[in-house]
Structure formats: structure tokens, C-alpha cells
Amino acid sequence: AHMAQLENDKYLLAQRQLMEVKLAEEQRQQEEALRKLREEELLKSKLFEEEAEKIRLEKERLEQERIRQAEKVRLELEEAEKARYALEQEIKKEIDRAVKLEQQRKLDKQEEEKA
């Protein structure tokens, strides 16, 4: 009977150890799955951050481009304004010259009529 009890205890101990090994293995698998999940989440957030950074840089580049274009247009308008002013001055000079010529012609005509 004593021998049978010993065998039974050994069997129970072995069974308990087997259960502990199984539990430990299950726990290890769960931890592994959790670690993989965390890694995936981290990777996703890294990719998200990289994508966000790309978008931020692209926005910055577009803003710089917009500023450059606006500056270019401003300079072109400035040039056009200068050209317009120069043309106005030229026209005024022409008109003044024409008026003077007309006045001179009238004076000459008057002089002729006197003489």
C-alpha cells in the first residue's frame, strides 16, 4: 500500500509539473503575442510619425513655393508699374512738346499777319 501511495504521489507530482509547464508555455505564448502586438503598434506609430513628417515637410515646401511665387508676382507688378509710369512720363513729354509746337506755330502765324 505504501508503495502504491508513493507511485500515486509521483504520478500526481509529475502531472502537476506537466500542468505548470503547460501553463508556463501558455503564458510565454501570450507574452510573445502581446510583444508582437506592441511591436506592430510601435511600427504603426513610427510609420504614422514618418508619414506625418513627410506631410509636414511637403506643406512647408508648398508654403515656401507659394511665398516665392507671391514675391515673383510682386516684383513683376513692380516692374509693370515702373514701365507704366515711364510711359506716362513719355506721353506727357510728347503732349507738352506738341502744345509748345502749336503755341509756336500760332505765334509765328501772328507774326506773319503783323508783317
Phi and psi restraints in degrees (range 20) as a CNS / XPLOR table:
assign (resid 1 and name C) (resid 2 and name N)
       (resid 2 and name CA) (resid 2 and name C) 1.0 -61.2 20.0 2
assign (resid 2 and name N) (resid 2 and name CA)
       (resid 2 and name C) (resid 3 and name N) 1.0 -40.7 20.0 2
assign (resid 2 and name C) (resid 3 and name N)
       (resid 3 and name CA) (resid 3 and name C) 1.0 -64.6 20.0 2
assign (resid 3 and name N) (resid 3 and name CA)
       (resid 3 and name C) (resid 4 and name N) 1.0 -43.2 20.0 2
assign (resid 3 and name C) (resid 4 and name N)
       (resid 4 and name CA) (resid 4 and name C) 1.0 -63.0 20.0 2
assign (resid 4 and name N) (resid 4 and name CA)
       (resid 4 and name C) (resid 5 and name N) 1.0 -39.6 20.0 2
assign (resid 4 and name C) (resid 5 and name N)
       (resid 5 and name CA) (resid 5 and name C) 1.0 -63.0 20.0 2
assign (resid 5 and name N) (resid 5 and name CA)
       (resid 5 and name C) (resid 6 and name N) 1.0 -43.0 20.0 2
assign (resid 5 and name C) (resid 6 and name N)
       (resid 6 and name CA) (resid 6 and name C) 1.0 -61.2 20.0 2
assign (resid 6 and name N) (resid 6 and name CA)
       (resid 6 and name C) (resid 7 and name N) 1.0 -46.3 20.0 2
assign (resid 6 and name C) (resid 7 and name N)
       (resid 7 and name CA) (resid 7 and name C) 1.0 -59.2 20.0 2
assign (resid 7 and name N) (resid 7 and name CA)
       (resid 7 and name C) (resid 8 and name N) 1.0 -44.3 20.0 2
assign (resid 7 and name C) (resid 8 and name N)
       (resid 8 and name CA) (resid 8 and name C) 1.0 -61.3 20.0 2
assign (resid 8 and name N) (resid 8 and name CA)
       (resid 8 and name C) (resid 9 and name N) 1.0 -43.9 20.0 2
assign (resid 8 and name C) (resid 9 and name N)
       (resid 9 and name CA) (resid 9 and name C) 1.0 -61.9 20.0 2
assign (resid 9 and name N) (resid 9 and name CA)
       (resid 9 and name C) (resid 10 and name N) 1.0 -44.1 20.0 2
assign (resid 9 and name C) (resid 10 and name N)
       (resid 10 and name CA) (resid 10 and name C) 1.0 -58.3 20.0 2
assign (resid 10 and name N) (resid 10 and name CA)
       (resid 10 and name C) (resid 11 and name N) 1.0 -45.7 20.0 2
assign (resid 10 and name C) (resid 11 and name N)
       (resid 11 and name CA) (resid 11 and name C) 1.0 -61.4 20.0 2
assign (resid 11 and name N) (resid 11 and name CA)
       (resid 11 and name C) (resid 12 and name N) 1.0 -46.1 20.0 2
assign (resid 11 and name C) (resid 12 and name N)
       (resid 12 and name CA) (resid 12 and name C) 1.0 -62.9 20.0 2
assign (resid 12 and name N) (resid 12 and name CA)
       (resid 12 and name C) (resid 13 and name N) 1.0 -42.1 20.0 2
assign (resid 12 and name C) (resid 13 and name N)
       (resid 13 and name CA) (resid 13 and name C) 1.0 -61.8 20.0 2
assign (resid 13 and name N) (resid 13 and name CA)
       (resid 13 and name C) (resid 14 and name N) 1.0 -46.3 20.0 2
assign (resid 13 and name C) (resid 14 and name N)
       (resid 14 and name CA) (resid 14 and name C) 1.0 -61.6 20.0 2
assign (resid 14 and name N) (resid 14 and name CA)
       (resid 14 and name C) (resid 15 and name N) 1.0 -41.2 20.0 2
assign (resid 14 and name C) (resid 15 and name N)
       (resid 15 and name CA) (resid 15 and name C) 1.0 -63.6 20.0 2
assign (resid 15 and name N) (resid 15 and name CA)
       (resid 15 and name C) (resid 16 and name N) 1.0 -42.1 20.0 2
assign (resid 15 and name C) (resid 16 and name N)
       (resid 16 and name CA) (resid 16 and name C) 1.0 -64.4 20.0 2
assign (resid 16 and name N) (resid 16 and name CA)
       (resid 16 and name C) (resid 17 and name N) 1.0 -42.4 20.0 2
assign (resid 16 and name C) (resid 17 and name N)
       (resid 17 and name CA) (resid 17 and name C) 1.0 -62.3 20.0 2
assign (resid 17 and name N) (resid 17 and name CA)
       (resid 17 and name C) (resid 18 and name N) 1.0 -41.3 20.0 2
assign (resid 17 and name C) (resid 18 and name N)
       (resid 18 and name CA) (resid 18 and name C) 1.0 -61.6 20.0 2
assign (resid 18 and name N) (resid 18 and name CA)
       (resid 18 and name C) (resid 19 and name N) 1.0 -43.4 20.0 2
assign (resid 18 and name C) (resid 19 and name N)
       (resid 19 and name CA) (resid 19 and name C) 1.0 -60.6 20.0 2
assign (resid 19 and name N) (resid 19 and name CA)
       (resid 19 and name C) (resid 20 and name N) 1.0 -43.6 20.0 2
assign (resid 19 and name C) (resid 20 and name N)
       (resid 20 and name CA) (resid 20 and name C) 1.0 -62.8 20.0 2
assign (resid 20 and name N) (resid 20 and name CA)
       (resid 20 and name C) (resid 21 and name N) 1.0 -41.9 20.0 2
assign (resid 20 and name C) (resid 21 and name N)
       (resid 21 and name CA) (resid 21 and name C) 1.0 -62.6 20.0 2
assign (resid 21 and name N) (resid 21 and name CA)
       (resid 21 and name C) (resid 22 and name N) 1.0 -45.1 20.0 2
assign (resid 21 and name C) (resid 22 and name N)
       (resid 22 and name CA) (resid 22 and name C) 1.0 -60.7 20.0 2
assign (resid 22 and name N) (resid 22 and name CA)
       (resid 22 and name C) (resid 23 and name N) 1.0 -46.0 20.0 2
assign (resid 22 and name C) (resid 23 and name N)
       (resid 23 and name CA) (resid 23 and name C) 1.0 -60.7 20.0 2
assign (resid 23 and name N) (resid 23 and name CA)
       (resid 23 and name C) (resid 24 and name N) 1.0 -45.0 20.0 2
assign (resid 23 and name C) (resid 24 and name N)
       (resid 24 and name CA) (resid 24 and name C) 1.0 -60.6 20.0 2
assign (resid 24 and name N) (resid 24 and name CA)
       (resid 24 and name C) (resid 25 and name N) 1.0 -41.9 20.0 2
assign (resid 24 and name C) (resid 25 and name N)
       (resid 25 and name CA) (resid 25 and name C) 1.0 -64.0 20.0 2
assign (resid 25 and name N) (resid 25 and name CA)
       (resid 25 and name C) (resid 26 and name N) 1.0 -44.7 20.0 2
assign (resid 25 and name C) (resid 26 and name N)
       (resid 26 and name CA) (resid 26 and name C) 1.0 -60.0 20.0 2
assign (resid 26 and name N) (resid 26 and name CA)
       (resid 26 and name C) (resid 27 and name N) 1.0 -44.1 20.0 2
assign (resid 26 and name C) (resid 27 and name N)
       (resid 27 and name CA) (resid 27 and name C) 1.0 -62.1 20.0 2
assign (resid 27 and name N) (resid 27 and name CA)
       (resid 27 and name C) (resid 28 and name N) 1.0 -42.5 20.0 2
assign (resid 27 and name C) (resid 28 and name N)
       (resid 28 and name CA) (resid 28 and name C) 1.0 -61.3 20.0 2
assign (resid 28 and name N) (resid 28 and name CA)
       (resid 28 and name C) (resid 29 and name N) 1.0 -43.3 20.0 2
assign (resid 28 and name C) (resid 29 and name N)
       (resid 29 and name CA) (resid 29 and name C) 1.0 -62.8 20.0 2
assign (resid 29 and name N) (resid 29 and name CA)
       (resid 29 and name C) (resid 30 and name N) 1.0 -42.2 20.0 2
assign (resid 29 and name C) (resid 30 and name N)
       (resid 30 and name CA) (resid 30 and name C) 1.0 -62.3 20.0 2
assign (resid 30 and name N) (resid 30 and name CA)
       (resid 30 and name C) (resid 31 and name N) 1.0 -44.2 20.0 2
assign (resid 30 and name C) (resid 31 and name N)
       (resid 31 and name CA) (resid 31 and name C) 1.0 -62.8 20.0 2
assign (resid 31 and name N) (resid 31 and name CA)
       (resid 31 and name C) (resid 32 and name N) 1.0 -40.2 20.0 2
assign (resid 31 and name C) (resid 32 and name N)
       (resid 32 and name CA) (resid 32 and name C) 1.0 -62.0 20.0 2
assign (resid 32 and name N) (resid 32 and name CA)
       (resid 32 and name C) (resid 33 and name N) 1.0 -45.4 20.0 2
assign (resid 32 and name C) (resid 33 and name N)
       (resid 33 and name CA) (resid 33 and name C) 1.0 -62.1 20.0 2
assign (resid 33 and name N) (resid 33 and name CA)
       (resid 33 and name C) (resid 34 and name N) 1.0 -41.8 20.0 2
assign (resid 33 and name C) (resid 34 and name N)
       (resid 34 and name CA) (resid 34 and name C) 1.0 -64.3 20.0 2
assign (resid 34 and name N) (resid 34 and name CA)
       (resid 34 and name C) (resid 35 and name N) 1.0 -42.0 20.0 2
assign (resid 34 and name C) (resid 35 and name N)
       (resid 35 and name CA) (resid 35 and name C) 1.0 -62.2 20.0 2
assign (resid 35 and name N) (resid 35 and name CA)
       (resid 35 and name C) (resid 36 and name N) 1.0 -43.7 20.0 2
assign (resid 35 and name C) (resid 36 and name N)
       (resid 36 and name CA) (resid 36 and name C) 1.0 -60.3 20.0 2
assign (resid 36 and name N) (resid 36 and name CA)
       (resid 36 and name C) (resid 37 and name N) 1.0 -43.5 20.0 2
assign (resid 36 and name C) (resid 37 and name N)
       (resid 37 and name CA) (resid 37 and name C) 1.0 -60.9 20.0 2
assign (resid 37 and name N) (resid 37 and name CA)
       (resid 37 and name C) (resid 38 and name N) 1.0 -44.9 20.0 2
assign (resid 37 and name C) (resid 38 and name N)
       (resid 38 and name CA) (resid 38 and name C) 1.0 -62.0 20.0 2
assign (resid 38 and name N) (resid 38 and name CA)
       (resid 38 and name C) (resid 39 and name N) 1.0 -43.0 20.0 2
assign (resid 38 and name C) (resid 39 and name N)
       (resid 39 and name CA) (resid 39 and name C) 1.0 -59.8 20.0 2
assign (resid 39 and name N) (resid 39 and name CA)
       (resid 39 and name C) (resid 40 and name N) 1.0 -43.9 20.0 2
assign (resid 39 and name C) (resid 40 and name N)
       (resid 40 and name CA) (resid 40 and name C) 1.0 -62.3 20.0 2
assign (resid 40 and name N) (resid 40 and name CA)
       (resid 40 and name C) (resid 41 and name N) 1.0 -44.0 20.0 2
assign (resid 40 and name C) (resid 41 and name N)
       (resid 41 and name CA) (resid 41 and name C) 1.0 -60.1 20.0 2
assign (resid 41 and name N) (resid 41 and name CA)
       (resid 41 and name C) (resid 42 and name N) 1.0 -43.8 20.0 2
assign (resid 41 and name C) (resid 42 and name N)
       (resid 42 and name CA) (resid 42 and name C) 1.0 -62.6 20.0 2
assign (resid 42 and name N) (resid 42 and name CA)
       (resid 42 and name C) (resid 43 and name N) 1.0 -44.8 20.0 2
assign (resid 42 and name C) (resid 43 and name N)
       (resid 43 and name CA) (resid 43 and name C) 1.0 -60.9 20.0 2
assign (resid 43 and name N) (resid 43 and name CA)
       (resid 43 and name C) (resid 44 and name N) 1.0 -44.8 20.0 2
assign (resid 43 and name C) (resid 44 and name N)
       (resid 44 and name CA) (resid 44 and name C) 1.0 -59.9 20.0 2
assign (resid 44 and name N) (resid 44 and name CA)
       (resid 44 and name C) (resid 45 and name N) 1.0 -45.0 20.0 2
assign (resid 44 and name C) (resid 45 and name N)
       (resid 45 and name CA) (resid 45 and name C) 1.0 -68.2 20.0 2
assign (resid 45 and name N) (resid 45 and name CA)
       (resid 45 and name C) (resid 46 and name N) 1.0 -34.0 20.0 2
assign (resid 45 and name C) (resid 46 and name N)
       (resid 46 and name CA) (resid 46 and name C) 1.0 -65.2 20.0 2
assign (resid 46 and name N) (resid 46 and name CA)
       (resid 46 and name C) (resid 47 and name N) 1.0 -47.0 20.0 2
assign (resid 46 and name C) (resid 47 and name N)
       (resid 47 and name CA) (resid 47 and name C) 1.0 -60.4 20.0 2
assign (resid 47 and name N) (resid 47 and name CA)
       (resid 47 and name C) (resid 48 and name N) 1.0 -40.9 20.0 2
assign (resid 47 and name C) (resid 48 and name N)
       (resid 48 and name CA) (resid 48 and name C) 1.0 -61.9 20.0 2
assign (resid 48 and name N) (resid 48 and name CA)
       (resid 48 and name C) (resid 49 and name N) 1.0 -45.2 20.0 2
assign (resid 48 and name C) (resid 49 and name N)
       (resid 49 and name CA) (resid 49 and name C) 1.0 -62.3 20.0 2
assign (resid 49 and name N) (resid 49 and name CA)
       (resid 49 and name C) (resid 50 and name N) 1.0 -42.8 20.0 2
assign (resid 49 and name C) (resid 50 and name N)
       (resid 50 and name CA) (resid 50 and name C) 1.0 -61.4 20.0 2
assign (resid 50 and name N) (resid 50 and name CA)
       (resid 50 and name C) (resid 51 and name N) 1.0 -43.6 20.0 2
assign (resid 50 and name C) (resid 51 and name N)
       (resid 51 and name CA) (resid 51 and name C) 1.0 -63.7 20.0 2
assign (resid 51 and name N) (resid 51 and name CA)
       (resid 51 and name C) (resid 52 and name N) 1.0 -43.9 20.0 2
assign (resid 51 and name C) (resid 52 and name N)
       (resid 52 and name CA) (resid 52 and name C) 1.0 -61.3 20.0 2
assign (resid 52 and name N) (resid 52 and name CA)
       (resid 52 and name C) (resid 53 and name N) 1.0 -40.1 20.0 2
assign (resid 52 and name C) (resid 53 and name N)
       (resid 53 and name CA) (resid 53 and name C) 1.0 -65.3 20.0 2
assign (resid 53 and name N) (resid 53 and name CA)
       (resid 53 and name C) (resid 54 and name N) 1.0 -43.0 20.0 2
assign (resid 53 and name C) (resid 54 and name N)
       (resid 54 and name CA) (resid 54 and name C) 1.0 -57.7 20.0 2
assign (resid 54 and name N) (resid 54 and name CA)
       (resid 54 and name C) (resid 55 and name N) 1.0 -46.6 20.0 2
assign (resid 54 and name C) (resid 55 and name N)
       (resid 55 and name CA) (resid 55 and name C) 1.0 -62.7 20.0 2
assign (resid 55 and name N) (resid 55 and name CA)
       (resid 55 and name C) (resid 56 and name N) 1.0 -42.2 20.0 2
assign (resid 55 and name C) (resid 56 and name N)
       (resid 56 and name CA) (resid 56 and name C) 1.0 -62.6 20.0 2
assign (resid 56 and name N) (resid 56 and name CA)
       (resid 56 and name C) (resid 57 and name N) 1.0 -44.5 20.0 2
assign (resid 56 and name C) (resid 57 and name N)
       (resid 57 and name CA) (resid 57 and name C) 1.0 -63.6 20.0 2
assign (resid 57 and name N) (resid 57 and name CA)
       (resid 57 and name C) (resid 58 and name N) 1.0 -40.7 20.0 2
assign (resid 57 and name C) (resid 58 and name N)
       (resid 58 and name CA) (resid 58 and name C) 1.0 -64.0 20.0 2
assign (resid 58 and name N) (resid 58 and name CA)
       (resid 58 and name C) (resid 59 and name N) 1.0 -42.9 20.0 2
assign (resid 58 and name C) (resid 59 and name N)
       (resid 59 and name CA) (resid 59 and name C) 1.0 -59.7 20.0 2
assign (resid 59 and name N) (resid 59 and name CA)
       (resid 59 and name C) (resid 60 and name N) 1.0 -44.4 20.0 2
assign (resid 59 and name C) (resid 60 and name N)
       (resid 60 and name CA) (resid 60 and name C) 1.0 -60.0 20.0 2
assign (resid 60 and name N) (resid 60 and name CA)
       (resid 60 and name C) (resid 61 and name N) 1.0 -45.3 20.0 2
assign (resid 60 and name C) (resid 61 and name N)
       (resid 61 and name CA) (resid 61 and name C) 1.0 -62.0 20.0 2
assign (resid 61 and name N) (resid 61 and name CA)
       (resid 61 and name C) (resid 62 and name N) 1.0 -43.4 20.0 2
assign (resid 61 and name C) (resid 62 and name N)
       (resid 62 and name CA) (resid 62 and name C) 1.0 -64.2 20.0 2
assign (resid 62 and name N) (resid 62 and name CA)
       (resid 62 and name C) (resid 63 and name N) 1.0 -39.8 20.0 2
assign (resid 62 and name C) (resid 63 and name N)
       (resid 63 and name CA) (resid 63 and name C) 1.0 -62.6 20.0 2
assign (resid 63 and name N) (resid 63 and name CA)
       (resid 63 and name C) (resid 64 and name N) 1.0 -44.7 20.0 2
assign (resid 63 and name C) (resid 64 and name N)
       (resid 64 and name CA) (resid 64 and name C) 1.0 -60.4 20.0 2
assign (resid 64 and name N) (resid 64 and name CA)
       (resid 64 and name C) (resid 65 and name N) 1.0 -42.8 20.0 2
assign (resid 64 and name C) (resid 65 and name N)
       (resid 65 and name CA) (resid 65 and name C) 1.0 -62.0 20.0 2
assign (resid 65 and name N) (resid 65 and name CA)
       (resid 65 and name C) (resid 66 and name N) 1.0 -43.0 20.0 2
assign (resid 65 and name C) (resid 66 and name N)
       (resid 66 and name CA) (resid 66 and name C) 1.0 -62.2 20.0 2
assign (resid 66 and name N) (resid 66 and name CA)
       (resid 66 and name C) (resid 67 and name N) 1.0 -43.5 20.0 2
assign (resid 66 and name C) (resid 67 and name N)
       (resid 67 and name CA) (resid 67 and name C) 1.0 -62.1 20.0 2
assign (resid 67 and name N) (resid 67 and name CA)
       (resid 67 and name C) (resid 68 and name N) 1.0 -43.8 20.0 2
assign (resid 67 and name C) (resid 68 and name N)
       (resid 68 and name CA) (resid 68 and name C) 1.0 -62.5 20.0 2
assign (resid 68 and name N) (resid 68 and name CA)
       (resid 68 and name C) (resid 69 and name N) 1.0 -43.3 20.0 2
assign (resid 68 and name C) (resid 69 and name N)
       (resid 69 and name CA) (resid 69 and name C) 1.0 -62.4 20.0 2
assign (resid 69 and name N) (resid 69 and name CA)
       (resid 69 and name C) (resid 70 and name N) 1.0 -45.3 20.0 2
assign (resid 69 and name C) (resid 70 and name N)
       (resid 70 and name CA) (resid 70 and name C) 1.0 -60.0 20.0 2
assign (resid 70 and name N) (resid 70 and name CA)
       (resid 70 and name C) (resid 71 and name N) 1.0 -41.4 20.0 2
assign (resid 70 and name C) (resid 71 and name N)
       (resid 71 and name CA) (resid 71 and name C) 1.0 -64.3 20.0 2
assign (resid 71 and name N) (resid 71 and name CA)
       (resid 71 and name C) (resid 72 and name N) 1.0 -41.9 20.0 2
assign (resid 71 and name C) (resid 72 and name N)
       (resid 72 and name CA) (resid 72 and name C) 1.0 -61.1 20.0 2
assign (resid 72 and name N) (resid 72 and name CA)
       (resid 72 and name C) (resid 73 and name N) 1.0 -46.8 20.0 2
assign (resid 72 and name C) (resid 73 and name N)
       (resid 73 and name CA) (resid 73 and name C) 1.0 -62.5 20.0 2
assign (resid 73 and name N) (resid 73 and name CA)
       (resid 73 and name C) (resid 74 and name N) 1.0 -41.4 20.0 2
assign (resid 73 and name C) (resid 74 and name N)
       (resid 74 and name CA) (resid 74 and name C) 1.0 -60.8 20.0 2
assign (resid 74 and name N) (resid 74 and name CA)
       (resid 74 and name C) (resid 75 and name N) 1.0 -44.5 20.0 2
assign (resid 74 and name C) (resid 75 and name N)
       (resid 75 and name CA) (resid 75 and name C) 1.0 -65.0 20.0 2
assign (resid 75 and name N) (resid 75 and name CA)
       (resid 75 and name C) (resid 76 and name N) 1.0 -40.4 20.0 2
assign (resid 75 and name C) (resid 76 and name N)
       (resid 76 and name CA) (resid 76 and name C) 1.0 -63.2 20.0 2
assign (resid 76 and name N) (resid 76 and name CA)
       (resid 76 and name C) (resid 77 and name N) 1.0 -41.7 20.0 2
assign (resid 76 and name C) (resid 77 and name N)
       (resid 77 and name CA) (resid 77 and name C) 1.0 -62.9 20.0 2
assign (resid 77 and name N) (resid 77 and name CA)
       (resid 77 and name C) (resid 78 and name N) 1.0 -41.9 20.0 2
assign (resid 77 and name C) (resid 78 and name N)
       (resid 78 and name CA) (resid 78 and name C) 1.0 -58.9 20.0 2
assign (resid 78 and name N) (resid 78 and name CA)
       (resid 78 and name C) (resid 79 and name N) 1.0 -46.2 20.0 2
assign (resid 78 and name C) (resid 79 and name N)
       (resid 79 and name CA) (resid 79 and name C) 1.0 -61.2 20.0 2
assign (resid 79 and name N) (resid 79 and name CA)
       (resid 79 and name C) (resid 80 and name N) 1.0 -44.9 20.0 2
assign (resid 79 and name C) (resid 80 and name N)
       (resid 80 and name CA) (resid 80 and name C) 1.0 -62.1 20.0 2
assign (resid 80 and name N) (resid 80 and name CA)
       (resid 80 and name C) (resid 81 and name N) 1.0 -40.3 20.0 2
assign (resid 80 and name C) (resid 81 and name N)
       (resid 81 and name CA) (resid 81 and name C) 1.0 -63.5 20.0 2
assign (resid 81 and name N) (resid 81 and name CA)
       (resid 81 and name C) (resid 82 and name N) 1.0 -43.9 20.0 2
assign (resid 81 and name C) (resid 82 and name N)
       (resid 82 and name CA) (resid 82 and name C) 1.0 -61.1 20.0 2
assign (resid 82 and name N) (resid 82 and name CA)
       (resid 82 and name C) (resid 83 and name N) 1.0 -45.1 20.0 2
assign (resid 82 and name C) (resid 83 and name N)
       (resid 83 and name CA) (resid 83 and name C) 1.0 -62.3 20.0 2
assign (resid 83 and name N) (resid 83 and name CA)
       (resid 83 and name C) (resid 84 and name N) 1.0 -42.7 20.0 2
assign (resid 83 and name C) (resid 84 and name N)
       (resid 84 and name CA) (resid 84 and name C) 1.0 -61.8 20.0 2
assign (resid 84 and name N) (resid 84 and name CA)
       (resid 84 and name C) (resid 85 and name N) 1.0 -44.3 20.0 2
assign (resid 84 and name C) (resid 85 and name N)
       (resid 85 and name CA) (resid 85 and name C) 1.0 -61.7 20.0 2
assign (resid 85 and name N) (resid 85 and name CA)
       (resid 85 and name C) (resid 86 and name N) 1.0 -44.6 20.0 2
assign (resid 85 and name C) (resid 86 and name N)
       (resid 86 and name CA) (resid 86 and name C) 1.0 -60.8 20.0 2
assign (resid 86 and name N) (resid 86 and name CA)
       (resid 86 and name C) (resid 87 and name N) 1.0 -41.1 20.0 2
assign (resid 86 and name C) (resid 87 and name N)
       (resid 87 and name CA) (resid 87 and name C) 1.0 -64.7 20.0 2
assign (resid 87 and name N) (resid 87 and name CA)
       (resid 87 and name C) (resid 88 and name N) 1.0 -43.3 20.0 2
assign (resid 87 and name C) (resid 88 and name N)
       (resid 88 and name CA) (resid 88 and name C) 1.0 -58.8 20.0 2
assign (resid 88 and name N) (resid 88 and name CA)
       (resid 88 and name C) (resid 89 and name N) 1.0 -44.7 20.0 2
assign (resid 88 and name C) (resid 89 and name N)
       (resid 89 and name CA) (resid 89 and name C) 1.0 -60.6 20.0 2
assign (resid 89 and name N) (resid 89 and name CA)
       (resid 89 and name C) (resid 90 and name N) 1.0 -42.6 20.0 2
assign (resid 89 and name C) (resid 90 and name N)
       (resid 90 and name CA) (resid 90 and name C) 1.0 -60.7 20.0 2
assign (resid 90 and name N) (resid 90 and name CA)
       (resid 90 and name C) (resid 91 and name N) 1.0 -45.1 20.0 2
assign (resid 90 and name C) (resid 91 and name N)
       (resid 91 and name CA) (resid 91 and name C) 1.0 -62.9 20.0 2
assign (resid 91 and name N) (resid 91 and name CA)
       (resid 91 and name C) (resid 92 and name N) 1.0 -44.5 20.0 2
assign (resid 91 and name C) (resid 92 and name N)
       (resid 92 and name CA) (resid 92 and name C) 1.0 -57.7 20.0 2
assign (resid 92 and name N) (resid 92 and name CA)
       (resid 92 and name C) (resid 93 and name N) 1.0 -45.1 20.0 2
assign (resid 92 and name C) (resid 93 and name N)
       (resid 93 and name CA) (resid 93 and name C) 1.0 -59.0 20.0 2
assign (resid 93 and name N) (resid 93 and name CA)
       (resid 93 and name C) (resid 94 and name N) 1.0 -45.5 20.0 2
assign (resid 93 and name C) (resid 94 and name N)
       (resid 94 and name CA) (resid 94 and name C) 1.0 -59.9 20.0 2
assign (resid 94 and name N) (resid 94 and name CA)
       (resid 94 and name C) (resid 95 and name N) 1.0 -45.1 20.0 2
assign (resid 94 and name C) (resid 95 and name N)
       (resid 95 and name CA) (resid 95 and name C) 1.0 -62.5 20.0 2
assign (resid 95 and name N) (resid 95 and name CA)
       (resid 95 and name C) (resid 96 and name N) 1.0 -46.8 20.0 2
assign (resid 95 and name C) (resid 96 and name N)
       (resid 96 and name CA) (resid 96 and name C) 1.0 -57.1 20.0 2
assign (resid 96 and name N) (resid 96 and name CA)
       (resid 96 and name C) (resid 97 and name N) 1.0 -44.5 20.0 2
assign (resid 96 and name C) (resid 97 and name N)
       (resid 97 and name CA) (resid 97 and name C) 1.0 -61.5 20.0 2
assign (resid 97 and name N) (resid 97 and name CA)
       (resid 97 and name C) (resid 98 and name N) 1.0 -44.3 20.0 2
assign (resid 97 and name C) (resid 98 and name N)
       (resid 98 and name CA) (resid 98 and name C) 1.0 -63.6 20.0 2
assign (resid 98 and name N) (resid 98 and name CA)
       (resid 98 and name C) (resid 99 and name N) 1.0 -42.5 20.0 2
assign (resid 98 and name C) (resid 99 and name N)
       (resid 99 and name CA) (resid 99 and name C) 1.0 -62.4 20.0 2
assign (resid 99 and name N) (resid 99 and name CA)
       (resid 99 and name C) (resid 100 and name N) 1.0 -46.5 20.0 2
assign (resid 99 and name C) (resid 100 and name N)
       (resid 100 and name CA) (resid 100 and name C) 1.0 -60.6 20.0 2
assign (resid 100 and name N) (resid 100 and name CA)
       (resid 100 and name C) (resid 101 and name N) 1.0 -44.2 20.0 2
assign (resid 100 and name C) (resid 101 and name N)
       (resid 101 and name CA) (resid 101 and name C) 1.0 -59.5 20.0 2
assign (resid 101 and name N) (resid 101 and name CA)
       (resid 101 and name C) (resid 102 and name N) 1.0 -44.1 20.0 2
assign (resid 101 and name C) (resid 102 and name N)
       (resid 102 and name CA) (resid 102 and name C) 1.0 -62.5 20.0 2
assign (resid 102 and name N) (resid 102 and name CA)
       (resid 102 and name C) (resid 103 and name N) 1.0 -44.0 20.0 2
assign (resid 102 and name C) (resid 103 and name N)
       (resid 103 and name CA) (resid 103 and name C) 1.0 -62.1 20.0 2
assign (resid 103 and name N) (resid 103 and name CA)
       (resid 103 and name C) (resid 104 and name N) 1.0 -42.8 20.0 2
assign (resid 103 and name C) (resid 104 and name N)
       (resid 104 and name CA) (resid 104 and name C) 1.0 -61.7 20.0 2
assign (resid 104 and name N) (resid 104 and name CA)
       (resid 104 and name C) (resid 105 and name N) 1.0 -42.1 20.0 2
assign (resid 104 and name C) (resid 105 and name N)
       (resid 105 and name CA) (resid 105 and name C) 1.0 -62.4 20.0 2
assign (resid 105 and name N) (resid 105 and name CA)
       (resid 105 and name C) (resid 106 and name N) 1.0 -43.2 20.0 2
assign (resid 105 and name C) (resid 106 and name N)
       (resid 106 and name CA) (resid 106 and name C) 1.0 -62.5 20.0 2
assign (resid 106 and name N) (resid 106 and name CA)
       (resid 106 and name C) (resid 107 and name N) 1.0 -44.5 20.0 2
assign (resid 106 and name C) (resid 107 and name N)
       (resid 107 and name CA) (resid 107 and name C) 1.0 -59.5 20.0 2
assign (resid 107 and name N) (resid 107 and name CA)
       (resid 107 and name C) (resid 108 and name N) 1.0 -44.9 20.0 2
assign (resid 107 and name C) (resid 108 and name N)
       (resid 108 and name CA) (resid 108 and name C) 1.0 -60.0 20.0 2
assign (resid 108 and name N) (resid 108 and name CA)
       (resid 108 and name C) (resid 109 and name N) 1.0 -42.3 20.0 2
assign (resid 108 and name C) (resid 109 and name N)
       (resid 109 and name CA) (resid 109 and name C) 1.0 -63.8 20.0 2
assign (resid 109 and name N) (resid 109 and name CA)
       (resid 109 and name C) (resid 110 and name N) 1.0 -43.3 20.0 2
assign (resid 109 and name C) (resid 110 and name N)
       (resid 110 and name CA) (resid 110 and name C) 1.0 -61.6 20.0 2
assign (resid 110 and name N) (resid 110 and name CA)
       (resid 110 and name C) (resid 111 and name N) 1.0 -42.8 20.0 2
assign (resid 110 and name C) (resid 111 and name N)
       (resid 111 and name CA) (resid 111 and name C) 1.0 -60.1 20.0 2
assign (resid 111 and name N) (resid 111 and name CA)
       (resid 111 and name C) (resid 112 and name N) 1.0 -41.9 20.0 2
assign (resid 111 and name C) (resid 112 and name N)
       (resid 112 and name CA) (resid 112 and name C) 1.0 -62.8 20.0 2
assign (resid 112 and name N) (resid 112 and name CA)
       (resid 112 and name C) (resid 113 and name N) 1.0 -42.5 20.0 2
assign (resid 112 and name C) (resid 113 and name N)
       (resid 113 and name CA) (resid 113 and name C) 1.0 -66.1 20.0 2
assign (resid 113 and name N) (resid 113 and name CA)
       (resid 113 and name C) (resid 114 and name N) 1.0 -34.5 20.0 2
assign (resid 113 and name C) (resid 114 and name N)
       (resid 114 and name CA) (resid 114 and name C) 1.0 -66.5 20.0 2
assign (resid 114 and name N) (resid 114 and name CA)
       (resid 114 and name C) (resid 115 and name N) 1.0 -41.9 20.0 2
